[in-house]
């Protein structure tokens, strides 16, 4: 019953739009600051490697950071800065909303595995509603036009249109 409301109801779409705009603004401003100020993840990644709690609690993640992310800190700095900015823009415009929310929640979890709490749990909680709502979360955004276009041009009507499922 709640999922039906979340995925199909116009009132839910309005509520989700407010959540989407809030999350989008958080991501966009964080990313914009990193893109324009020359962000480097080197210090952050070094801190994660030196964090004993991360080492003990998430040994596989710690090994990934130590042996892959830290040696490639420049690439990760670029990916984090632009990833945050693009997730924010996608959520603000309501374009590819579920994809933007998915990549946003992946970053939130990566930050939490690294030992950073901050606003990440709150953003994860709100993002879960956007992901569960699917198309309805971007109904009052660019997804209203983008998703049907992608379905028509890319998938050649092989699947029932999402916009028809929500009707």
VOBA-1610 file (N, C-alpha, C; in pm, whole numbers, padded with zeros to 5 digits, always signed):
BEGIN
Unk+00082-00118+00000Unk+00000+00000+00000Unk+00087+00126+00000Unk+00187+00130+00087Unk+00275+00247+00093Unk+00356+00258-00036Unk+00403+00145-00089Unk+00481+00147-00213Unk+00396+00198-00330Unk+00270+00157-00334Unk+00180+00206-00438Unk+00165+00358-00428Unk+00148+00408-00306Unk+00140+00553-00283Unk+00268+00621-00330Unk+00382+00567-00288Unk+00512+00626-00319Unk+00539+00627-00469Unk+00502+00522-00538Unk+00536+00507-00680Unk+00432+00565-00776Unk+00310+00590-00729Unk+00204+00628-00822Unk+00127+00754-00787Unk+00134+00801-00666Unk+00050+00911-00621Unk+00111+01046-00655Unk+00027+01138-00702Unk+00072+01273-00738Unk+00116+01351-00615Unk+00049+01333-00503Unk+00090+01400-00380Unk+00228+01350-00337Unk+00249+01220-00347Unk+00380+01164-00316Unk+00486+01222-00409Unk+00452+01240-00537Unk+00546+01298-00633Unk+00586+01439-00589Unk+00490+01514-00535Unk+00520+01648-00485Unk+00613+01645-00365Unk+00586+01555-00271Unk+00672+01540-00154Unk+00812+01495-00194Unk+00817+01400-00286Unk+00945+01351-00336Unk+01023+01461-00407Unk+00953+01551-00473Unk+01019+01663-00540Unk+01091+01750-00438Unk+01027+01776-00325Unk+01090+01855-00219Unk+01215+01783-00167Unk+01204+01652-00141Unk+01320+01574-00096Unk+01430+01575-00201Unk+01391+01557-00325Unk+01487+01553-00436Unk+01561+01686-00449Unk+01488+01796-00437Unk+01551+01928-00446Unk+01646+01953-00329Unk+01606+01912-00210Unk+01693+01927-00092Unk+01822+01848-00111Unk+01809+01720-00148Unk+01928+01636-00168Unk+02013+01688-00284Unk+01948+01730-00391Unk+02020+01782-00505Unk+02102+01905-00470Unk+02043+01993-00390Unk+02116+02114-00348Unk+02237+02076-00261Unk+02218+01981-00171Unk+02329+01936-00086Unk+02444+01882-00170Unk+02411+01796-00265Unk+02514+01737-00351Unk+02577+01841-00442Unk+02496+01924-00504Unk+02549+02020-00599Unk+02643+02120-00532Unk+02604+02173-00418Unk+02689+02272-00352Unk+02819+02208-00303Unk+02812+02085-00254Unk+02934+02015-00211Unk+03026+01991-00330Unk+02969+01946-00441Unk+03048+01920-00560Unk+03103+02046-00623Unk+03021+02151-00628Unk+03065+02277-00688Unk+03186+02333-00611Unk+03181+02326-00480Unk+03294+02373-00400Unk+03421+02295-00431Unk+03407+02167-00449Unk+03524+02082-00479Unk+03576+02107-00621Unk+03486+02120-00717Unk+03527+02141-00856Unk+03596+02277-00872Unk+03543+02380-00810Unk+03597+02515-00829Unk+03716+02546-00740Unk+03733+02475-00628Unk+03842+02505-00535Unk+03961+02409-00546Unk+03961+02321-00644Unk+04073+02229-00660Unk+04084+02127-00549Unk+03983+02046-00534Unk+03974+01945-00429Unk+04077+01834-00448Unk+04138+01792-00338Unk+04226+01675-00338Unk+04181+01580-00229Unk+04161+01454-00265Unk+04118+01352-00170Unk+04237+01286-00098Unk+04358+01327-00130Unk+04479+01265-00075Unk+04477+01261+00078Unk+04452+01373+00142Unk+04451+01378+00288Unk+04340+01294+00348Unk+04224+01301+00287Unk+04109+01223+00335Unk+04139+01074+00326Unk+04191+01031+00211Unk+04222+00888+00192Unk+04332+00842+00287Unk+04428+00927+00312Unk+04534+00894+00409Unk+04474+00878+00548Unk+04381+00965+00583Unk+04312+00954+00712Unk+04233+00825+00725Unk+04172+00783+00615Unk+04097+00656+00616Unk+04192+00539+00638Unk+04305+00541+00570Unk+04404+00433+00584Unk+04457+00426+00727Unk+04473+00541+00791Unk+04526+00546+00927Unk+04420+00525+01035Unk+04294+00512+00997Unk+04185+00494+01091Unk+04175+00347+01130Unk+04211+00316+01255Unk+04210+00176+01301Unk+04070+00116+01303Unk+03971+00198+01332Unk+03834+00147+01334Unk+03793+00098+01196Unk+03826+00174+01092Unk+03795+00133+00955Unk+03871+00005+00922Unk+03996+00000+00966Unk+04080-00117+00940Unk+04021-00243+01003Unk+03970-00231+01125Unk+03916-00346+01197Unk+03774-00381+01153Unk+03693-00280+01128Unk+03552-00303+01097Unk+03529-00340+00951Unk+03600-00274+00861Unk+03583-00295+00717Unk+03719-00326+00653Unk+03777-00441+00681Unk+03912-00470+00630Unk+03921-00472+00477Unk+03819-00518+00410Unk+03821-00521+00264Unk+03817-00381+00207Unk+03732-00297+00264Unk+03723-00157+00219Unk+03854-00085+00248Unk+03911-00111+00365Unk+04039-00051+00402Unk+04147-00091+00301Unk+04150-00217+00264Unk+04248-00265+00166Unk+04228-00197+00030Unk+04103-00179-00010Unk+04073-00110-00135Unk+04125+00034-00132Unk+04098+00103-00023Unk+04144+00242-00011Unk+04296+00249-00013Unk+04358+00160+00065Unk+04503+00163+00079Unk+04576+00125-00050Unk+04530+00020-00117Unk+04605-00031-00231Unk+04558+00021-00367Unk+04437+00080-00374Unk+04388+00126-00503Unk+04353+00275-00503Unk+04270+00317-00407Unk+04223+00456-00407Unk+04335+00555-00375Unk+04412+00528-00272Unk+04518+00621-00232Unk+04625+00638-00341Unk+04673+00530-00403Unk+04769+00550-00513Unk+04710+00625-00633Unk+04580+00623-00646Unk+04511+00693-00755Unk+04427+00809-00702Unk+04480+00880-00604Unk+04405+00987-00537Unk+04360+01096-00634Unk+04439+01123-00735Unk+04401+01224-00834Unk+04275+01186-00909Unk+04266+01061-00949Unk+04147+01012-01020Unk+04026+01016-00925Unk+04047+00973-00801Unk+03937+00973-00705Unk+03892+01114-00670Unk+03986+01207-00663Unk+03949+01347-00638Unk+03858+01399-00749Unk+03894+01369-00872Unk+03814+01409-00988Unk+03676+01345-00982Unk+03673+01214-00956Unk+03545+01141-00954Unk+03454+01189-00842Unk+03508+01216-00725Unk+03426+01264-00613Unk+03370+01403-00644Unk+03457+01494-00686Unk+03413+01632-00711Unk+03305+01636-00820Unk+03334+01576-00935Unk+03239+01579-01044Unk+03119+01489-01018Unk+03141+01379-00947Unk+03029+01290-00911Unk+02929+01361-00823Unk+02977+01432-00722Unk+02886+01507-00634Unk+02811+01614-00712Unk+02883+01686-00797Unk+02819+01792-00875Unk+02712+01735-00969Unk+02744+01628-01040Unk+02649+01570-01136Unk+02530+01503-01068Unk+02553+01439-00955Unk+02441+01384-00878Unk+02347+01497-00837Unk+02405+01606-00791Unk+02324+01721-00751Unk+02245+01779-00866Unk+02308+01798-00980Unk+02238+01853-01097Unk+02127+01759-01142Unk+02156+01629-01145Unk+02054+01532-01184Unk+01933+01536-01092Unk+01958+01545-00962Unk+01847+01550-00867Unk+01773+01683-00874Unk+01845+01793-00888Unk+01778+01923-00896Unk+01690+01935-01020Unk+01740+01885-01131Unk+01662+01892-01256Unk+01561+01779-01268Unk+01576+01676-01186Unk+01487+01562-01196Unk+01511+01483-01324Unk+01637+01480-01369Unk+01674+01409-01491Unk+01757+01287-01452Unk+01713+01170-01498Unk+01774+01043-01457Unk+01782+01037-01305Unk+01671+01067-01244Unk+01662+01082-01098Unk+01707+00957-01024Unk+01658+00841-01063Unk+01696+00721-00988Unk+01843+00688-01006Unk+01899+00714-01123Unk+02043+00692-01145Unk+02123+00788-01057Unk+02084+00914-01054Unk+02154+01013-00970Unk+02143+00974-00823Unk+02025+00932-00781Unk+02007+00891-00641Unk+02091+00767-00609Unk+02097+00673-00702Unk+02178+00553-00680Unk+02325+00589-00661Unk+02380+00671-00750Unk+02521+00707-00737Unk+02546+00794-00614Unk+02447+00874-00576Unk+02459+00952-00453Unk+02463+00863-00330Unk+02376+00764-00325Unk+02373+00675-00209Unk+02500+00589-00203Unk+02554+00555-00320Unk+02680+00481-00323Unk+02793+00565-00262Unk+02796+00693-00297Unk+02898+00781-00237Unk+02876+00795-00087Unk+02749+00810-00045Unk+02720+00820+00098Unk+02772+00698+00173Unk+02746+00579+00120Unk+02794+00458+00185Unk+02946+00451+00186Unk+03009+00493+00076Unk+03156+00493+00072Unk+03212+00586+00180Unk+03150+00701+00197Unk+03196+00794+00301Unk+03175+00735+00440Unk+03062+00665+00460Unk+03036+00606+00592Unk+03130+00490+00620Unk+03159+00408+00519Unk+03256+00299+00538Unk+03393+00355+00574Unk+03421+00476+00526Unk+03550+00539+00554Unk+03554+00602+00694Unk+03443+00597+00765Unk+03440+00649+00901Unk+03383+00789+00914Unk+03332+00845+00804Unk+03274+00979+00807Unk+03124+00967+00829Unk+03074+01029+00932Unk+02930+01025+00957Unk+02865+01147+00894Unk+02891+01265+00944Unk+02839+01389+00889Unk+02689+01378+00861Unk+02646+01426+00744Unk+02504+01420+00706Unk+02472+01295+00625Unk+02568+01206+00608Unk+02550+01089+00521Unk+02434+00998+00562Unk+02417+00962+00689Unk+02302+00876+00723Unk+02168+00941+00689Unk+02156+01071+00714Unk+02033+01144+00683Unk+02008+01142+00532Unk+02113+01164+00454Unk+02098+01164+00309Unk+02065+01024+00257Unk+02120+00921+00318Unk+02087+00783+00280Unk+01939+00757+00305Unk+01890+00796+00421Unk+01750+00774+00454Unk+01658+00841+00352Unk+01684+00965+00319Unk+01599+01036+00222Unk+01611+00976+00082Unk+01731+00934+00047Unk+01754+00877-00086Unk+01681+00744-00103Unk+01666+00669+00003Unk+01593+00542-00005Unk+01451+00566-00055Unk+01387+00672-00010Unk+01251+00702-00057Unk+01251+00737-00205Unk+01351+00810-00249Unk+01359+00846-00391Unk+01381+00721-00476Unk+01470+00633-00432Unk+01495+00510-00507Unk+01372+00420-00509Unk+01303+00409-00397Unk+01183+00324-00390Unk+01072+00379-00479Unk+01066+00511-00493Unk+00960+00573-00572Unk+00983+00558-00721Unk+01107+00538-00762Unk+01136+00523-00904Unk+01098+00645-00984Unk+01028+00622-01095Unk+00991+00728-01188Unk+00914+00841-01120Unk+00833+00810-01022Unk+00750+00911-00957Unk+00834+01020-00890Unk+00957+00989-00851Unk+01043+01088-00786Unk+01086+01197-00883Unk+01089+01167-01012Unk+01125+01267-01112Unk+01009+01312-01197Unk+00888+01277-01154Unk+00767+01310-01231Unk+00752+01460-01253Unk+00786+01539-01150Unk+00781+01685-01163Unk+00921+01738-01191Unk+00984+01679-01289Unk+01118+01718-01331Unk+01139+01674-01474Unk+01263+01675-01516Unk+01296+01640-01653Unk+01267+01497-01690Unk+01256+01408-01591Unk+01225+01268-01622Unk+01092+01252-01694Unk+01003+01346-01676Unk+00873+01341-01743Unk+00891+01332-01894Unk+00999+01394-01946Unk+01025+01391-02090Unk+01142+01299-02125Unk+01242+01294-02040Unk+01364+01219-02069Unk+01339+01068-02070Unk+01270+01017-01970Unk+01249+00872-01960Unk+01167+00819-02078Unk+01055+00881-02115Unk+00983+00830-02233Unk+01068+00838-02361Unk+01149+00942-02373Unk+01237+00955-02490Unk+01338+00841-02494Unk+01400+00811-02381Unk+01496+00702-02374Unk+01428+00569-02406Unk+01309+00550-02350Unk+01237+00425-02377Unk+01206+00410-02525Unk+01168+00518-02589Unk+01132+00513-02730Unk+01255+00496-02820Unk+01360+00572-02794Unk+01476+00573-02883Unk+01576+00461-02853Unk+01599+00432-02727Unk+01700+00333-02691Unk+01641+00193-02687Unk+01528+00180-02623Unk+01470+00047-02604Unk+01366+00012-02710Unk+01335+00104-02799Unk+01243+00080-02911Unk+01112+00017-02866Unk+01059+00066-02755Unk+00930+00021-02701Unk+00927-00128-02668Unk+01041-00186-02629Unk+01045-00328-02592Unk+00984-00352-02455Unk+00975-00248-02375Unk+00919-00260-02241Unk+00800-00168-02231Unk+00710-00202-02141Unk+00597-00114-02114Unk+00650+00016-02058Unk+00606+00128-02107Unk+00656+00257-02065Unk+00633+00281-01917Unk+00735+00336-01851Unk+00725+00367-01709Unk+00613+00464-01684Unk+00598+00563-01773Unk+00492+00662-01754Unk+00354+00597-01759Unk+00339+00486-01835Unk+00212+00414-01838Unk+00192+00331-01713Unk+00302+00282-01655Unk+00292+00203-01532Unk+00244+00289-01417Unk+00280+00417-01419Unk+00244+00506-01308Unk+00101+00557-01322Unk+00041+00540-01438Unk-00094+00592-01460Unk-00198+00512-01387
//
